């Protein structure tokens, strides 16, 4: 777990598209964004803003993709629980490996990315990393 909020939390994606790919989800089990309460929606969006800032500071991406995959046909790996993907992007971050080898190259382990993000978050809040 990266961040625990009152109504939502963020975690790193176990199968990331890129380094720093994280997801933000409500604690409550809802499949559709229309089922989110105003408090859940606001906290998810606030956490997305904070996540983008933290990722910019830590990993220095050149852009981001943010989005919900709602329903299995839309690509939701876990379609019963709505969650927002935050995917850092860099120029040239797509290459031949997924096509030729069926693999995605990730340059840092999840545990190392998590350690760096948590240290940067503590530092930004005035605490020692």
N, C-alpha and C positions, 0 to 999 in steps of 0.2 A: 504494500500500500504506500502510495506517495503522500497523499493528503487526505485527511478525514475532515469533512465538513459536518454541519448539522444535519443536512438532508441528502448529501451526496459525497462521493469519494473519487479519487483518481488512482489509477494503477498503470504500470507499464504493460503494454501489449506483449503477451507471451510469444506471439508470432508477428513481430514488427515488420512493417513495410520498410521503415528506415530507423536509424538510431533515434531514440527519444520518442518513438510512437507511443502515445499513451491514450487511455480511455477515461472518460468521466461518466459516472453513472449514479443514479439515485439509489439510496439504500432500499427503497421500496421497489418491489418487483412489478414493473409495468412494461408492457410490450409496445405501447404507442405513445408518442410524445404528447398527444392530446390528453393523456391520462396524468401527465405531470401537474403537480400543484404549482401555483404561482411562485411559492417559496423554492420549490425544487428547480423550476426553470431558471429563476434568478441566480440560485447558487451554482448551477451547472454553467451558466454563461459567465458568471464571475470567476469560477475556477478555470474556465477556458481562457479568459483574459490573462489571469495570473500564470497559467501554464505556458502560454505563448511568450510572455515576458521572461519567465524562468528559462525556457528553452532558448530564446534569443541570447540571453546573457551567458548561458552555459555551453551550448553547442554551436551557436552562431549560424543557424540555417539562413538560407536566402529567401525562403518563403514557407508557406504552410498550406496544408489541406485540412479543413475541419468539416466533419459531416457525420450524419447518422445513417446507418444501413438498417432500414426498417423492413423486417420480414426476410425470410429465407431466400426468396427469389431475388432480393436486392443485395444479397451478399452477407447478410447478418449471420455470423458464426454462431451466435447465441441469440436467436430471434425472439425469445420470450422476455428479454430484458433490454430496454432501450439504453443506449450508451452513445456518447459523442466521442468520435475519434479525433485526435489532434496529431497530425503527421508533419514533422519537420521535413522540408524539401531543400535540396541543393541542386544547382545546375549539374547535369550529368549523373544524377543519382539513379537513373535507370540505365541498365547495360545489358549485355548479351547473356549473362548468367541464368536468369529465369527462363529464357527461351532455349538456350543450348543445353544447360545442365539441370534445369528444373529447380534451381537453388537461388536463394537471395543472399547476397553477401552483406553482413552486418559487421561493422568494424570494431564495435565494442560490445562486451557482454552486458546483459541486462543488469547484473549486479553492479557493474562499474558505472553504467549510466545512472542507475538509481542512487548510488553513493554520491556522484557528482551533483545530481539535481538536488538531493537533500542538503548537501553541504552548501550549495548556492542559495537555497531557500533559507537556511539558518543564517547565513551571512547577510542576506538581504533584510532579515528581520532584526539585525543588530546583535545576533548571537555569534559566538565563536563556532566555526565549522568543525 
